[in-house]
Amino acid sequence: MKKIMKRTILLLILIAILCAGTAVYLGKFFAGGEDWAAFRSNRHAYTDGILTAGTVLDRNGTVLLETVDGKRNYAEDKSLRMATLHAVGDPGGNIATGAQSLLADELMGYNFFKGAYSLNGKGRQVWLTLDGELNKTAYEALNGRKGLAAVYNYETGEVLCMVSTPTYDPSEGNSVDPEDSRYEGVYMNRFLSSAYVPGSIFKLVTLAAALDRIPDLEERIFTCEGKVQVGDEIVACSGTHGEIDIYEAVSNSCNCAFAQLSLELGSEVLAEYAKKTGVVDSVEIHDYLTAKGNFTRAEAGTASLAWSGIGQHEDLVNPCSFLTYVGAIANGGTPKEPRLIHRVTNQFGLPAGIYGSSKGAALLSKDTAAKIEEMMAFAVEDNYGQENFPGLDLCAKSGTAQVGAEEVPHSWFTGFLRNEEHPLAFIVLVENGGTGSSAAGAVANEILQKAVSE
């Protein structure tokens, strides 16, 4: 009798272990089934590395990519094909941020009960948040120069424009020579996957720290004589600005004023705000983590510390992360997380999921965000010239990033529109574009004019 009892208990334990294991497996299968099915080794889903189903469209319904009988058919318009290469993907699958790779699970139409049922048909239709015409405008405005341009709705998180150059026509196959300097980094989405020296756009981070930590900041007067001695080194400024307040320091992007603020705040506070504002962290977009930035704490009282608050030293930022911060300034201190999926429909045209905006944690107080907004608006009126951005209620900050003594600096321009109908934040980088806002600012104006005209 005791033997039967022991065997019964052992059997019940084994059954319990089996049930628990089955439950764990089903849980993982339910949670990760789409990812498993979309893995590139799945020969039922891929032929020669090409996903055999799915259509990628822009937000307006323009087809950007369609897979028919195992062949990729790109948009009819050549400029559109080149402008959206990094959003859609290349024929060889080298671009990790392309929809055919990043959104393969959505394109397949995987179902927990039926598996990749839609592979017998045409898969699903993934409507990106991108506006194809806006991307064409950005691509043409960059005019063959290396760089990036992006625009997103800071109230919804929808990325409307995401262009990275150099690019090439994917309908011609993988026809680029990776050794050709014209195509250096062609498979990298510079907006999502790169980190750059920020130059003076980083002053928006230092400014946030100064507004929070220096009580009399708005009453202070700084003296700029074109340079300032810090230890044994000279921190040079782009001009001789004389006596200026913080509004004028931001507008003129005065290195002397911001060197003083950096030395006063110290490396710990600057590092805290680089982290707090998110500019050194990754942003997650549909399970893809953008590149991280960097802020190195420099020794107190040194020129390195001064330069770190100016956006040089060893500073690096990812453009998408920085755009999210700029969007937070526009949105009262709280960001909306960037997203690329507008909607997904199945082979019958019915919605196949719910995709909406997601609010991130507050990066700034409302008061601090409002003051930075005022200073960015003043910079446009006082320095960049409202006439260069006709009809736009623009708040902006330029940046000149030194990338080597023998190299022409990178040109940055970032900011946002104060427009209820077009709540747009933007970031533009023209590699080796020169000083100030001229190169990147002109690109930004063309994109924004197109955006508000639609």
C-alpha positions as CSV (number, residue, x, y, z in Angstrom):
1,M,0.0,0.0,0.0
2,K,2.8,2.4,0.9
3,K,4.6,1.5,-2.4
4,I,1.5,2.5,-4.3
5,M,1.1,5.7,-2.4
6,K,4.8,6.7,-3.0
7,R,4.4,5.8,-6.7
8,T,1.2,7.8,-6.9
9,I,2.9,10.9,-5.3
10,L,5.9,10.5,-7.7
11,L,3.6,10.3,-10.7
12,L,1.7,13.4,-9.5
13,I,5.0,15.3,-9.2
14,L,6.0,14.3,-12.7
15,I,2.7,15.3,-14.1
16,A,3.0,18.7,-12.3
17,I,6.5,19.2,-13.7
18,L,5.2,18.3,-17.2
19,C,2.3,20.7,-16.9
20,A,4.5,23.5,-15.6
21,G,7.0,22.9,-18.4
22,T,4.2,22.9,-21.0
23,A,2.8,26.1,-19.5
24,V,6.3,27.8,-19.7
25,Y,6.7,26.6,-23.3
26,L,3.3,27.8,-24.4
27,G,4.0,31.2,-22.7
28,K,7.2,31.6,-24.6
29,F,5.6,30.4,-27.8
30,F,2.8,32.9,-27.4
31,A,5.2,35.7,-26.6
32,G,7.9,34.9,-29.0
33,G,6.2,33.0,-31.8
34,E,6.3,35.9,-34.2
35,D,10.0,36.4,-33.7
36,W,10.7,32.7,-34.2
37,A,8.7,32.6,-37.4
38,A,10.4,35.7,-38.7
39,F,13.9,34.4,-38.1
40,R,15.8,34.5,-41.4
41,S,16.6,30.7,-41.2
42,N,12.9,29.9,-41.6
43,R,12.9,28.6,-45.2
44,H,9.1,28.7,-45.3
45,A,9.3,32.5,-44.9
46,Y,12.4,33.4,-46.8
47,T,13.8,32.5,-50.2
48,D,17.5,33.5,-50.6
49,G,17.2,35.7,-47.7
50,I,14.2,37.5,-49.1
51,L,10.9,37.6,-47.1
52,T,8.3,36.0,-49.3
53,A,5.3,38.1,-48.3
54,G,4.2,41.6,-47.2
55,T,3.8,45.1,-48.6
56,V,5.4,48.3,-47.1
57,L,3.5,51.6,-47.7
58,D,3.9,55.1,-46.5
59,R,1.2,56.7,-44.4
60,N,-0.6,57.9,-47.5
61,G,-0.8,54.5,-49.2
62,T,2.1,54.9,-51.6
63,V,3.7,51.5,-52.1
64,L,7.4,51.6,-51.1
65,L,8.1,47.8,-51.3
66,E,6.1,44.8,-52.4
67,T,7.3,41.2,-52.5
68,V,5.8,39.3,-55.4
69,D,6.8,35.7,-56.2
70,G,9.9,36.1,-54.0
71,K,11.0,39.3,-55.8
72,R,11.2,42.7,-54.2
73,N,9.5,45.5,-56.2
74,Y,10.3,48.9,-54.9
75,A,8.5,52.2,-55.4
76,E,8.1,53.5,-59.0
77,D,9.7,56.8,-58.3
78,K,13.5,56.7,-58.2
79,S,13.9,59.6,-55.8
80,L,11.4,58.0,-53.5
81,R,13.3,54.7,-53.6
82,M,16.5,56.4,-52.7
83,A,14.9,58.5,-50.0
84,T,13.3,55.6,-48.2
85,L,16.1,53.0,-48.7
86,H,17.0,52.9,-45.0
87,A,13.4,52.7,-43.9
88,V,12.4,50.0,-46.3
89,G,15.6,47.9,-46.6
90,D,18.1,47.0,-49.3
91,P,17.9,43.8,-51.5
92,G,20.7,42.1,-49.6
93,G,19.2,42.6,-46.2
94,N,22.3,44.6,-45.0
95,I,20.3,47.5,-43.5
96,A,19.1,46.4,-40.0
97,T,16.6,49.2,-39.8
98,G,14.8,48.4,-43.0
99,A,11.1,47.3,-42.7
100,Q,11.9,43.9,-44.3
101,S,14.2,43.1,-41.5
102,L,12.9,45.2,-38.5
103,L,9.2,44.6,-39.2
104,A,9.4,41.1,-40.7
105,D,7.0,39.7,-38.0
106,E,4.4,42.3,-38.9
107,L,4.8,41.7,-42.7
108,M,4.5,38.0,-42.4
109,G,1.1,38.0,-40.8
110,Y,1.9,35.4,-38.2
111,N,-1.0,34.0,-36.2
112,F,-0.7,32.1,-32.9
113,F,-3.2,29.5,-33.9
114,K,-2.5,29.3,-37.7
115,G,1.2,30.2,-37.8
116,A,2.4,32.3,-40.7
117,Y,-1.0,31.8,-42.4
118,S,-0.8,34.7,-44.8
119,L,2.3,33.3,-46.5
120,N,-0.1,31.5,-48.8
121,G,-1.4,34.9,-49.8
122,K,0.4,38.3,-49.9
123,G,1.2,38.8,-46.2
124,R,0.1,41.9,-44.4
125,Q,0.4,45.5,-45.3
126,V,2.6,47.6,-43.0
127,W,1.8,51.3,-43.3
128,L,4.8,53.3,-42.0
129,T,4.4,56.7,-40.3
130,L,6.6,58.1,-43.0
131,D,5.4,60.6,-45.6
132,G,7.1,59.6,-48.9
133,E,6.9,63.1,-50.4
134,L,8.5,64.6,-47.3
135,N,11.3,62.1,-47.4
136,K,11.9,62.9,-51.1
137,T,12.1,66.6,-50.2
138,A,14.7,65.9,-47.5
139,Y,16.7,63.6,-49.8
140,E,16.8,66.3,-52.6
141,A,17.6,69.1,-50.1
142,L,20.6,67.1,-48.8
143,N,21.7,67.2,-52.5
144,G,24.2,64.4,-52.4
145,R,25.9,65.4,-49.2
146,K,26.4,62.8,-46.4
147,G,24.1,63.3,-43.4
148,L,20.6,62.8,-42.2
149,A,17.3,64.6,-41.8
150,A,14.4,63.5,-39.6
151,V,11.0,65.0,-38.5
152,Y,8.6,63.6,-36.0
153,N,5.3,64.7,-34.5
154,Y,6.1,65.5,-30.9
155,E,2.5,64.9,-29.8
156,T,2.0,61.5,-31.4
157,G,5.6,60.2,-31.8
158,E,5.1,59.4,-35.5
159,V,8.3,59.7,-37.5
160,L,7.3,61.5,-40.7
161,C,10.7,61.8,-42.3
162,M,13.8,59.6,-41.8
163,V,16.5,60.1,-44.5
164,S,20.1,59.0,-44.3
165,T,22.7,59.6,-46.9
166,P,24.6,58.3,-48.8
167,T,22.0,56.1,-50.4
168,Y,21.5,54.3,-53.7
169,D,18.8,52.9,-55.9
170,P,17.7,49.5,-54.5
171,S,16.0,48.5,-57.8
172,E,19.5,48.2,-59.2
173,G,20.4,45.5,-56.6
174,N,23.5,45.7,-54.5
175,S,25.4,47.7,-57.1
176,V,27.5,49.8,-54.8
177,D,31.2,49.4,-54.2
178,P,31.8,49.4,-50.4
179,E,35.3,50.7,-51.1
180,D,34.0,53.7,-52.9
181,S,34.2,56.7,-50.5
182,R,31.0,58.1,-51.9
183,Y,29.1,55.2,-50.4
184,E,30.9,55.1,-47.0
185,G,28.4,53.9,-44.4
186,V,25.7,53.4,-47.0
187,Y,24.1,50.5,-45.2
188,M,24.0,52.4,-41.9
189,N,20.9,54.4,-41.0
190,R,22.6,57.5,-39.6
191,F,19.5,58.7,-37.8
192,L,19.1,55.5,-35.8
193,S,22.4,53.7,-35.8
194,S,25.1,56.4,-35.5
195,A,26.5,58.6,-32.8
196,Y,28.1,62.0,-33.6
197,V,29.9,64.8,-31.9
198,P,27.0,67.2,-31.2
199,G,28.8,70.5,-31.1
200,S,26.6,73.4,-29.8
201,I,23.3,71.6,-30.0
202,F,24.5,70.0,-26.7
203,K,24.2,73.4,-25.1
204,L,20.5,72.7,-24.8
205,V,21.5,70.0,-22.3
206,T,23.8,72.3,-20.4
207,L,21.2,75.0,-20.5
208,A,18.6,72.7,-18.8
209,A,21.1,72.0,-16.0
210,A,21.9,75.7,-15.6
211,L,18.2,76.7,-15.5
212,D,17.6,74.1,-12.8
213,R,20.8,74.6,-10.7
214,I,21.7,78.3,-11.0
215,P,19.0,80.4,-9.4
216,D,20.1,83.8,-10.8
217,L,20.9,82.6,-14.3
218,E,18.4,84.9,-16.1
219,E,19.8,87.9,-14.3
220,R,23.4,87.2,-15.1
221,I,25.6,89.1,-17.5
222,F,28.4,87.2,-19.2
223,T,31.4,88.9,-20.8
224,C,32.7,87.4,-24.1
225,E,36.1,88.7,-25.4
226,G,36.3,86.0,-28.1
227,K,38.1,83.5,-25.9
228,V,38.5,82.5,-22.3
229,Q,41.5,81.2,-20.5
230,V,40.9,77.9,-18.6
231,G,43.9,76.6,-16.9
232,D,46.7,76.4,-19.4
233,E,44.4,76.3,-22.4
234,I,42.2,78.7,-24.4
235,V,38.6,78.0,-25.1
236,A,37.8,80.0,-28.3
237,C,34.5,81.4,-29.3
238,S,33.0,82.0,-32.7
239,G,32.9,85.7,-32.1
240,T,33.4,88.5,-29.7
241,H,30.0,89.1,-28.1
242,G,30.8,91.5,-25.4
243,E,28.3,91.7,-22.4
244,I,25.4,89.4,-23.0
245,D,22.6,87.7,-21.0
246,I,21.7,84.0,-21.2
247,Y,19.2,84.6,-24.1
248,E,21.9,86.2,-26.1
249,A,24.4,83.5,-25.1
250,V,22.1,80.9,-26.5
251,S,21.3,82.9,-29.6
252,N,25.0,83.5,-30.3
253,S,26.0,80.1,-29.1
254,C,28.6,81.8,-27.0
255,N,31.4,79.4,-26.0
256,C,32.7,81.8,-23.4
257,A,29.4,81.9,-21.5
258,F,28.8,78.1,-21.8
259,A,32.4,77.4,-20.7
260,Q,31.7,79.4,-17.6
261,L,28.4,77.6,-16.9
262,S,30.1,74.2,-17.5
263,L,32.9,74.9,-15.0
264,E,30.4,76.1,-12.4
265,L,28.0,73.2,-12.9
266,G,30.8,70.6,-12.8
267,S,31.1,67.2,-14.6
268,E,28.8,65.3,-12.2
269,V,25.8,67.6,-12.9
270,L,26.5,67.7,-16.6
271,A,26.7,63.9,-16.7
272,E,23.5,63.7,-14.7
273,Y,21.7,65.9,-17.2
274,A,23.1,64.1,-20.2
275,K,21.5,61.0,-18.7
276,K,18.3,62.7,-17.5
277,T,17.6,64.2,-20.9
278,G,18.2,60.9,-22.6
279,V,20.7,62.1,-25.1
280,V,23.3,59.5,-24.2
281,D,20.8,56.6,-24.0
282,S,19.2,54.4,-26.6
283,V,15.7,54.8,-27.9
284,E,13.7,51.7,-28.6
285,I,11.8,51.6,-31.8
286,H,9.9,48.3,-32.5
287,D,12.5,46.3,-30.5
288,Y,15.4,48.1,-32.2
289,L,17.7,50.0,-29.9
290,T,19.3,53.1,-31.4
291,A,23.0,53.8,-30.9
292,K,24.1,55.1,-27.5
293,G,25.8,58.5,-27.0
294,N,28.6,59.3,-24.6
295,F,29.5,61.9,-22.0
296,T,32.9,61.6,-20.3
297,R,33.3,63.3,-16.9
298,A,36.2,65.7,-17.2
299,E,38.4,67.0,-14.3
300,A,37.2,70.0,-12.4
301,G,38.6,73.4,-13.6
302,T,39.9,72.1,-16.9
303,A,39.3,73.1,-20.5
304,S,38.1,69.6,-21.1
305,L,35.2,70.2,-18.7
306,A,34.4,73.5,-20.4
307,W,34.4,71.9,-23.8
308,S,32.2,69.0,-22.6
309,G,29.4,71.4,-21.8
310,I,29.9,73.1,-25.1
311,G,29.4,69.8,-27.0
312,Q,32.9,68.8,-27.8
313,H,35.5,66.9,-25.7
314,E,34.4,63.3,-26.0
315,D,30.6,64.0,-26.3
316,L,28.6,61.9,-28.7
317,V,24.8,61.8,-29.3
318,N,22.5,59.7,-31.4
319,P,20.3,61.9,-33.6
320,C,17.1,60.0,-32.8
321,S,17.7,60.3,-29.0
322,F,18.5,64.0,-29.4
323,L,15.4,64.6,-31.5
324,T,13.3,62.9,-28.7
325,Y,14.8,65.3,-26.2
326,V,14.0,68.3,-28.5
327,G,10.4,67.0,-28.8
328,A,10.2,66.8,-25.1
329,I,11.1,70.5,-24.8
330,A,8.3,71.3,-27.3
331,N,5.9,69.0,-25.4
332,G,6.3,70.6,-22.0
333,G,9.2,68.4,-20.8
334,T,7.6,65.0,-21.6
335,P,8.6,63.1,-24.7
336,K,6.5,60.9,-27.0
337,E,8.5,57.8,-28.0
338,P,9.2,57.8,-31.7
339,R,7.4,55.1,-33.7
340,L,7.5,53.9,-37.4
341,I,4.3,51.9,-37.6
342,H,1.2,53.9,-38.6
343,R,-1.1,50.8,-38.9
344,V,-1.0,47.2,-40.1
345,T,-3.8,45.6,-42.2
346,N,-4.3,42.0,-43.2
347,Q,-4.9,40.5,-46.6
348,F,-8.6,41.5,-46.3
349,G,-7.7,45.1,-45.5
350,L,-8.8,44.8,-41.9
351,P,-6.8,46.2,-39.0
352,A,-4.3,43.6,-37.7
353,G,-3.2,45.4,-34.5
354,I,-3.3,48.5,-32.4
355,Y,-0.5,51.0,-32.8
356,G,-0.6,54.2,-30.8
357,S,1.6,56.8,-29.2
358,S,3.5,56.0,-26.0
359,K,4.5,58.7,-23.5
360,G,7.9,58.5,-22.0
361,A,9.0,59.7,-18.5
362,A,9.4,63.5,-18.1
363,L,12.8,64.7,-19.0
364,L,12.4,68.3,-17.8
365,S,10.0,70.3,-15.7
366,K,7.3,72.3,-17.6
367,D,8.9,75.5,-16.4
368,T,12.4,74.6,-17.6
369,A,11.0,73.4,-21.0
370,A,9.1,76.6,-21.4
371,K,12.2,78.8,-20.7
372,I,14.3,76.8,-23.2
373,E,11.5,77.2,-25.8
374,E,11.6,80.9,-25.3
375,M,15.4,81.0,-25.8
376,M,15.3,78.9,-28.9
377,A,12.6,81.1,-30.4
378,F,14.7,84.2,-29.6
379,A,17.7,82.6,-31.3
380,V,15.7,82.4,-34.6
381,E,14.6,86.0,-34.3
382,D,17.9,87.4,-33.1
383,N,20.4,85.3,-35.0
384,Y,19.2,82.7,-37.6
385,G,16.8,85.1,-39.2
386,Q,13.1,84.7,-39.4
387,E,13.2,85.6,-43.1
388,N,15.1,82.4,-43.7
389,F,12.1,80.4,-42.4
390,P,9.2,82.3,-43.8
391,G,5.8,81.6,-42.2
392,L,7.3,79.2,-39.6
393,D,6.9,79.8,-35.9
394,L,10.3,78.2,-35.3
395,C,12.3,77.4,-32.1
396,A,15.8,76.2,-33.0
397,K,19.4,75.6,-32.1
398,S,22.3,75.3,-34.5
399,G,25.5,73.4,-33.9
400,T,29.0,73.4,-35.3
401,A,30.8,70.1,-34.5
402,Q,34.5,70.1,-34.8
403,V,35.6,66.7,-36.1
404,G,39.3,67.2,-36.6
405,A,41.8,70.0,-37.3
406,E,42.0,69.2,-41.0
407,E,38.2,68.5,-41.4
408,V,35.4,70.9,-42.2
409,P,33.1,70.8,-39.2
410,H,29.7,69.1,-39.2
411,S,26.6,71.4,-39.4
412,W,23.6,70.7,-37.1
413,F,20.2,72.3,-36.9
414,T,17.5,71.1,-34.6
415,G,14.3,72.4,-33.1
416,F,10.5,72.5,-33.5
417,L,7.5,74.3,-34.8
418,R,5.0,76.0,-32.5
419,N,2.0,75.0,-34.6
420,E,-1.1,73.3,-33.4
421,E,-1.8,71.8,-36.8
422,H,1.8,70.7,-37.4
423,P,3.5,69.9,-34.0
424,L,6.8,68.9,-35.6
425,A,10.3,68.5,-34.2
426,F,13.2,68.1,-36.5
427,I,17.0,67.4,-36.6
428,V,19.3,67.8,-39.6
429,L,23.0,67.0,-39.9
430,V,25.2,67.8,-42.9
431,E,28.5,66.1,-42.5
432,N,31.4,68.6,-43.1
433,G,28.7,71.2,-43.9
434,G,30.6,74.0,-42.3
435,T,29.9,76.4,-39.4
436,G,26.6,77.7,-38.0
437,S,23.1,77.0,-39.3
438,S,23.5,77.8,-43.0
439,A,23.9,74.3,-44.4
440,A,21.7,72.3,-42.1
441,G,19.3,75.2,-41.6
442,A,18.5,75.5,-45.3
443,V,17.8,71.8,-45.5
444,A,15.5,72.0,-42.4
445,N,13.6,75.0,-44.0
446,E,12.9,73.1,-47.2
447,I,11.5,70.1,-45.3
448,L,9.4,72.1,-42.9
449,Q,7.9,74.2,-45.7
450,K,6.9,71.0,-47.4
451,A,5.5,69.6,-44.2
452,V,3.2,72.6,-43.4
453,S,2.0,72.9,-47.0
454,E,0.4,69.4,-46.9
